[in-house]
Amino acid sequence: MNKEDKIYEAALSLFTTKGFHGTPTSAIAKTAGVANGTLFHYFKTKEELINSLYIKLKNELVVESVDGVEKIDSLKLKLEFLWSKSIHWTMTNPKKMFFIQQYMYSPYITSSTQEEVDKIKEVYVDLIKNGISKGEIKDVPIDLIYIIASQQLFGMTQYLVMNPEKYHDSEFMNTAFNLFYDIIKKV
């Protein structure tokens, strides 16, 4: 693992256990096994590290969840595929998801970071637009549907962390997806 990845890993671990304010850069450097100066070689400030880590994790989630979706024709099946793959990523990466949740509305996230994240999530936005234009998804603001889907994913992940046996219960997972889909589908 290279030094930058070690810094990311240490920052993720410390930010999710001690919070942003409780994590000095010296602790991140020490945990990563690098000099403080090395950390600042990669990231000028702690805020830059937070924003970079946020972008990195959001990108990782999107790349993982969309891999293969282009082979599916049905909008509902595409949504179920993305939903399932996103949940799988969150269940295998709980600290990463916790960090995303913890910082997605943080005042430390810069407008340029939000703009970059908006580009990353375009695949979801395009799918929603397509669903609306075909009359399969309710004609409401796209950002509302995206937020509902994101928050539902966070809630579902939280539920599955507390009830891990449900993650492997296909009947439950199918019911949970349909509950989500019923919220956004056009009747």
Buried (B, 14 or more C-beta within 10 A) or exposed (E): EEBBEBBBBBBBBBBBEEEBEEBEBEBBBBBBEBEBEBBBEBBEEBBBBBBBBBBBBBBBBBEBBBEEBEEBEEBBEBBBBBBBBBBEBBBEBBBBBBBBBBBBEEEEBBEEBEEBBEEBBEBBBEBBBEBBEEEBBBEEEBEEBBEBBBEBBBEBBBBBBEEEEBBEEEEBBEEBBEEBBEEBBEE
